[in-house]
Amino acid sequence: MTVTDAPAIRFRGRSYFALTLTPEAPLGAWLGRLDACLLRSPGFFGASPLILDFEGLALSRGEALELVGELTRRGLRILGLEGAAADWDDGGLPPRLAAGRDVPARDAREAPANDAASRDISSSDSDARQESQKGSQHVSRAPVPLILDAPVRSGQSIVNPDGDVIVIGPVGSGAEIVAAGSIHVYGALRGRAMAGAYGDESARIFCRRLEAELIAINGLYQTADDIEARLRAKPAQIRLADGAMRVTPFE
């Protein structure tokens, strides 16, 4: 018998950010509100993939197909469905997804990837976030901030699902920053900034010059048109207070 040492197939777990849309009945009125949002801010969703959450919404497969078609005609890209019925798997609908974040995966031979070339600042590299164990004792780690020493250019998407994002420089128009914690921008903040993206209501956004297309904390958002003119192009901090977003000067 001949035994060959075949090369391993390497794979990793990686988290990506996707916005979640939760349709509400009646769907006609909900689509009307969506159209108003897109009219006010055409770039609101940017190029972000979207998840449709049907939890608690009684729809037939035909109605779901029609809704996905309506969203596609509006230029929205539907990545998957949450809360979808099991019999929706066939018939041209996006795949069903389970809620939550994937656990890290390893190389088929359990070889860790520590080389710098394998890292990607626009996503969560699970190899850099493995939890340590000593014997049977679990050792937890504090949230790790992602520090960028260069400007974030237009079209870039920076995601840190484990902590803050700190940018030493400006964030360009069309760029996107998503953080589980707070966002600090030591320069002009253009583009989109979404802090507390995984449920942290205490997260904040700080910047030296507020020119953002969209700011959001824990799902609450404001577009450029919603931000008061007196706060534009000024140092600012954004936080949640009493269930509302507050934008205040930061001197």
Contacts in CASP RR format, 6 or more apart in sequence:
PFRMAT RR
TARGET T0000
AUTHOR 0000-0000-0000
METHOD contacts of the structure
MODEL  1
MTVTDAPAIRFRGRSYFALTLTPEAPLGAWLGRLDACLLRSPGFFGASPL
ILDFEGLALSRGEALELVGELTRRGLRILGLEGAAADWDDGGLPPRLAAG
RDVPARDAREAPANDAASRDISSSDSDARQESQKGSQHVSRAPVPLILDA
PVRSGQSIVNPDGDVIVIGPVGSGAEIVAAGSIHVYGALRGRAMAGAYGD
ESARIFCRRLEAELIAINGLYQTADDIEARLRAKPAQIRLADGAMRVTPF
E
8 107 0 8 1.000
8 108 0 8 1.000
8 109 0 8 1.000
8 111 0 8 1.000
9 108 0 8 1.000
10 107 0 8 1.000
10 108 0 8 1.000
10 111 0 8 1.000
10 113 0 8 1.000
11 105 0 8 1.000
11 106 0 8 1.000
11 107 0 8 1.000
11 108 0 8 1.000
12 104 0 8 1.000
12 105 0 8 1.000
12 106 0 8 1.000
12 107 0 8 1.000
12 113 0 8 1.000
12 118 0 8 1.000
12 125 0 8 1.000
12 126 0 8 1.000
12 127 0 8 1.000
13 102 0 8 1.000
13 103 0 8 1.000
13 104 0 8 1.000
13 105 0 8 1.000
13 126 0 8 1.000
14 102 0 8 1.000
14 120 0 8 1.000
14 123 0 8 1.000
14 124 0 8 1.000
14 125 0 8 1.000
14 126 0 8 1.000
15 101 0 8 1.000
15 102 0 8 1.000
15 123 0 8 1.000
15 124 0 8 1.000
15 126 0 8 1.000
15 159 0 8 1.000
15 161 0 8 1.000
16 49 0 8 1.000
16 123 0 8 1.000
16 159 0 8 1.000
17 48 0 8 1.000
17 157 0 8 1.000
17 159 0 8 1.000
17 161 0 8 1.000
17 176 0 8 1.000
17 178 0 8 1.000
17 194 0 8 1.000
17 197 0 8 1.000
18 48 0 8 1.000
18 49 0 8 1.000
18 50 0 8 1.000
18 51 0 8 1.000
18 79 0 8 1.000
19 45 0 8 1.000
19 48 0 8 1.000
19 49 0 8 1.000
19 50 0 8 1.000
19 51 0 8 1.000
20 50 0 8 1.000
20 51 0 8 1.000
20 52 0 8 1.000
20 53 0 8 1.000
20 82 0 8 1.000
21 50 0 8 1.000
21 51 0 8 1.000
21 52 0 8 1.000
21 53 0 8 1.000
21 71 0 8 1.000
21 76 0 8 1.000
22 53 0 8 1.000
22 55 0 8 1.000
23 30 0 8 1.000
23 52 0 8 1.000
23 53 0 8 1.000
23 54 0 8 1.000
23 57 0 8 1.000
23 67 0 8 1.000
24 30 0 8 1.000
24 57 0 8 1.000
25 57 0 8 1.000
27 63 0 8 1.000
27 67 0 8 1.000
31 70 0 8 1.000
34 74 0 8 1.000
35 74 0 8 1.000
37 44 0 8 1.000
38 44 0 8 1.000
38 45 0 8 1.000
38 74 0 8 1.000
40 223 0 8 1.000
40 225 0 8 1.000
41 213 0 8 1.000
41 214 0 8 1.000
41 223 0 8 1.000
41 224 0 8 1.000
41 225 0 8 1.000
43 213 0 8 1.000
44 214 0 8 1.000
44 223 0 8 1.000
45 76 0 8 1.000
46 174 0 8 1.000
46 176 0 8 1.000
46 192 0 8 1.000
47 77 0 8 1.000
47 155 0 8 1.000
48 176 0 8 1.000
49 77 0 8 1.000
49 78 0 8 1.000
49 79 0 8 1.000
50 71 0 8 1.000
50 76 0 8 1.000
50 77 0 8 1.000
50 78 0 8 1.000
50 79 0 8 1.000
51 78 0 8 1.000
51 79 0 8 1.000
51 80 0 8 1.000
51 81 0 8 1.000
51 82 0 8 1.000
51 97 0 8 1.000
52 67 0 8 1.000
52 68 0 8 1.000
52 71 0 8 1.000
52 78 0 8 1.000
52 80 0 8 1.000
52 81 0 8 1.000
52 82 0 8 1.000
52 94 0 8 1.000
53 81 0 8 1.000
53 82 0 8 1.000
53 83 0 8 1.000
54 64 0 8 1.000
54 81 0 8 1.000
54 82 0 8 1.000
54 83 0 8 1.000
54 84 0 8 1.000
55 82 0 8 1.000
55 83 0 8 1.000
56 83 0 8 1.000
59 67 0 8 1.000
61 85 0 8 1.000
61 87 0 8 1.000
61 88 0 8 1.000
61 91 0 8 1.000
61 93 0 8 1.000
64 81 0 8 1.000
64 84 0 8 1.000
64 88 0 8 1.000
64 93 0 8 1.000
65 91 0 8 1.000
65 92 0 8 1.000
65 93 0 8 1.000
68 78 0 8 1.000
68 93 0 8 1.000
68 94 0 8 1.000
71 78 0 8 1.000
72 78 0 8 1.000
78 94 0 8 1.000
79 94 0 8 1.000
79 97 0 8 1.000
80 94 0 8 1.000
80 95 0 8 1.000
80 96 0 8 1.000
80 97 0 8 1.000
81 88 0 8 1.000
81 93 0 8 1.000
81 94 0 8 1.000
81 95 0 8 1.000
81 96 0 8 1.000
81 97 0 8 1.000
82 96 0 8 1.000
82 97 0 8 1.000
82 98 0 8 1.000
82 99 0 8 1.000
83 96 0 8 1.000
84 93 0 8 1.000
84 96 0 8 1.000
86 96 0 8 1.000
88 96 0 8 1.000
89 95 0 8 1.000
89 96 0 8 1.000
101 161 0 8 1.000
104 126 0 8 1.000
104 127 0 8 1.000
104 129 0 8 1.000
104 130 0 8 1.000
105 126 0 8 1.000
106 112 0 8 1.000
107 113 0 8 1.000
112 127 0 8 1.000
112 130 0 8 1.000
113 127 0 8 1.000
114 127 0 8 1.000
118 125 0 8 1.000
118 127 0 8 1.000
119 125 0 8 1.000
119 128 0 8 1.000
121 146 0 8 1.000
121 148 0 8 1.000
121 158 0 8 1.000
122 156 0 8 1.000
122 157 0 8 1.000
122 158 0 8 1.000
122 159 0 8 1.000
123 159 0 8 1.000
124 159 0 8 1.000
124 160 0 8 1.000
124 161 0 8 1.000
124 162 0 8 1.000
129 144 0 8 1.000
129 162 0 8 1.000
131 138 0 8 1.000
131 139 0 8 1.000
131 140 0 8 1.000
131 141 0 8 1.000
132 139 0 8 1.000
132 141 0 8 1.000
133 139 0 8 1.000
143 162 0 8 1.000
143 163 0 8 1.000
143 164 0 8 1.000
143 180 0 8 1.000
143 181 0 8 1.000
144 160 0 8 1.000
144 162 0 8 1.000
144 163 0 8 1.000
145 160 0 8 1.000
145 163 0 8 1.000
145 164 0 8 1.000
145 165 0 8 1.000
145 166 0 8 1.000
146 158 0 8 1.000
146 160 0 8 1.000
146 163 0 8 1.000
146 164 0 8 1.000
146 165 0 8 1.000
146 166 0 8 1.000
146 179 0 8 1.000
147 166 0 8 1.000
147 168 0 8 1.000
148 158 0 8 1.000
148 165 0 8 1.000
148 166 0 8 1.000
148 167 0 8 1.000
148 168 0 8 1.000
148 169 0 8 1.000
149 168 0 8 1.000
150 168 0 8 1.000
150 169 0 8 1.000
151 167 0 8 1.000
151 169 0 8 1.000
151 170 0 8 1.000
151 171 0 8 1.000
151 172 0 8 1.000
152 158 0 8 1.000
152 167 0 8 1.000
152 169 0 8 1.000
152 170 0 8 1.000
152 171 0 8 1.000
152 172 0 8 1.000
152 175 0 8 1.000
152 177 0 8 1.000
153 172 0 8 1.000
153 175 0 8 1.000
154 172 0 8 1.000
154 173 0 8 1.000
154 174 0 8 1.000
154 175 0 8 1.000
155 174 0 8 1.000
155 175 0 8 1.000
155 176 0 8 1.000
156 175 0 8 1.000
156 176 0 8 1.000
157 175 0 8 1.000
157 176 0 8 1.000
157 178 0 8 1.000
158 165 0 8 1.000
158 167 0 8 1.000
158 175 0 8 1.000
158 176 0 8 1.000
158 177 0 8 1.000
158 178 0 8 1.000
159 177 0 8 1.000
159 178 0 8 1.000
159 179 0 8 1.000
160 178 0 8 1.000
160 179 0 8 1.000
160 180 0 8 1.000
160 181 0 8 1.000
161 178 0 8 1.000
161 180 0 8 1.000
161 197 0 8 1.000
161 198 0 8 1.000
162 180 0 8 1.000
163 179 0 8 1.000
163 180 0 8 1.000
163 181 0 8 1.000
164 179 0 8 1.000
164 181 0 8 1.000
164 182 0 8 1.000
164 183 0 8 1.000
164 184 0 8 1.000
165 177 0 8 1.000
165 178 0 8 1.000
165 179 0 8 1.000
165 181 0 8 1.000
165 182 0 8 1.000
165 183 0 8 1.000
165 184 0 8 1.000
166 184 0 8 1.000
166 186 0 8 1.000
167 177 0 8 1.000
167 183 0 8 1.000
167 184 0 8 1.000
167 185 0 8 1.000
167 186 0 8 1.000
167 187 0 8 1.000
168 186 0 8 1.000
169 185 0 8 1.000
169 186 0 8 1.000
169 187 0 8 1.000
170 185 0 8 1.000
170 187 0 8 1.000
170 188 0 8 1.000
170 189 0 8 1.000
170 190 0 8 1.000
170 209 0 8 1.000
171 177 0 8 1.000
171 185 0 8 1.000
171 187 0 8 1.000
171 188 0 8 1.000
171 189 0 8 1.000
171 190 0 8 1.000
171 191 0 8 1.000
171 193 0 8 1.000
172 188 0 8 1.000
172 190 0 8 1.000
172 191 0 8 1.000
173 190 0 8 1.000
173 191 0 8 1.000
173 213 0 8 1.000
174 190 0 8 1.000
174 191 0 8 1.000
174 192 0 8 1.000
174 213 0 8 1.000
175 190 0 8 1.000
175 191 0 8 1.000
175 192 0 8 1.000
176 191 0 8 1.000
176 192 0 8 1.000
176 194 0 8 1.000
177 183 0 8 1.000
177 185 0 8 1.000
177 192 0 8 1.000
177 193 0 8 1.000
177 194 0 8 1.000
178 194 0 8 1.000
178 197 0 8 1.000
179 194 0 8 1.000
179 195 0 8 1.000
179 196 0 8 1.000
179 197 0 8 1.000
179 203 0 8 1.000
180 196 0 8 1.000
180 197 0 8 1.000
180 198 0 8 1.000
180 199 0 8 1.000
180 200 0 8 1.000
180 203 0 8 1.000
181 195 0 8 1.000
181 196 0 8 1.000
181 197 0 8 1.000
181 200 0 8 1.000
181 203 0 8 1.000
182 195 0 8 1.000
182 196 0 8 1.000
182 203 0 8 1.000
182 204 0 8 1.000
182 205 0 8 1.000
182 206 0 8 1.000
183 193 0 8 1.000
183 194 0 8 1.000
183 195 0 8 1.000
183 203 0 8 1.000
183 204 0 8 1.000
183 205 0 8 1.000
183 206 0 8 1.000
183 207 0 8 1.000
184 206 0 8 1.000
184 207 0 8 1.000
185 193 0 8 1.000
185 205 0 8 1.000
185 206 0 8 1.000
185 207 0 8 1.000
185 208 0 8 1.000
186 208 0 8 1.000
187 207 0 8 1.000
187 208 0 8 1.000
187 209 0 8 1.000
188 207 0 8 1.000
188 208 0 8 1.000
188 209 0 8 1.000
188 211 0 8 1.000
189 205 0 8 1.000
189 207 0 8 1.000
189 208 0 8 1.000
189 209 0 8 1.000
189 210 0 8 1.000
189 211 0 8 1.000
189 212 0 8 1.000
190 211 0 8 1.000
190 212 0 8 1.000
190 213 0 8 1.000
191 212 0 8 1.000
191 213 0 8 1.000
191 214 0 8 1.000
192 212 0 8 1.000
192 213 0 8 1.000
192 214 0 8 1.000
192 215 0 8 1.000
192 216 0 8 1.000
193 205 0 8 1.000
193 207 0 8 1.000
193 212 0 8 1.000
193 214 0 8 1.000
193 215 0 8 1.000
193 216 0 8 1.000
194 214 0 8 1.000
194 215 0 8 1.000
194 216 0 8 1.000
194 217 0 8 1.000
194 219 0 8 1.000
194 221 0 8 1.000
195 203 0 8 1.000
195 204 0 8 1.000
195 205 0 8 1.000
195 216 0 8 1.000
195 217 0 8 1.000
195 218 0 8 1.000
195 238 0 8 1.000
196 203 0 8 1.000
196 217 0 8 1.000
196 218 0 8 1.000
196 219 0 8 1.000
197 216 0 8 1.000
197 218 0 8 1.000
197 219 0 8 1.000
199 218 0 8 1.000
200 218 0 8 1.000
201 217 0 8 1.000
201 218 0 8 1.000
201 240 0 8 1.000
202 240 0 8 1.000
203 217 0 8 1.000
203 218 0 8 1.000
203 239 0 8 1.000
204 217 0 8 1.000
204 237 0 8 1.000
204 238 0 8 1.000
204 239 0 8 1.000
205 215 0 8 1.000
205 217 0 8 1.000
205 237 0 8 1.000
205 238 0 8 1.000
205 239 0 8 1.000
206 236 0 8 1.000
206 237 0 8 1.000
206 238 0 8 1.000
206 250 0 8 1.000
207 235 0 8 1.000
207 236 0 8 1.000
207 250 0 8 1.000
208 235 0 8 1.000
209 233 0 8 1.000
209 234 0 8 1.000
209 235 0 8 1.000
210 227 0 8 1.000
210 231 0 8 1.000
210 232 0 8 1.000
210 233 0 8 1.000
210 234 0 8 1.000
210 235 0 8 1.000
210 236 0 8 1.000
210 247 0 8 1.000
211 224 0 8 1.000
211 232 0 8 1.000
211 233 0 8 1.000
212 224 0 8 1.000
212 227 0 8 1.000
213 223 0 8 1.000
213 224 0 8 1.000
214 221 0 8 1.000
214 222 0 8 1.000
214 223 0 8 1.000
214 224 0 8 1.000
215 221 0 8 1.000
215 222 0 8 1.000
215 227 0 8 1.000
215 238 0 8 1.000
215 245 0 8 1.000
215 247 0 8 1.000
216 222 0 8 1.000
217 238 0 8 1.000
217 239 0 8 1.000
217 240 0 8 1.000
217 245 0 8 1.000
218 240 0 8 1.000
220 240 0 8 1.000
220 243 0 8 1.000
220 244 0 8 1.000
220 245 0 8 1.000
221 245 0 8 1.000
222 245 0 8 1.000
222 247 0 8 1.000
227 247 0 8 1.000
228 247 0 8 1.000
231 247 0 8 1.000
231 248 0 8 1.000
231 249 0 8 1.000
234 249 0 8 1.000
235 249 0 8 1.000
235 250 0 8 1.000
235 251 0 8 1.000
236 247 0 8 1.000
236 248 0 8 1.000
236 249 0 8 1.000
236 250 0 8 1.000
237 247 0 8 1.000
237 248 0 8 1.000
237 250 0 8 1.000
238 245 0 8 1.000
238 246 0 8 1.000
238 247 0 8 1.000
238 248 0 8 1.000
239 245 0 8 1.000
239 246 0 8 1.000
239 248 0 8 1.000
240 246 0 8 1.000
END
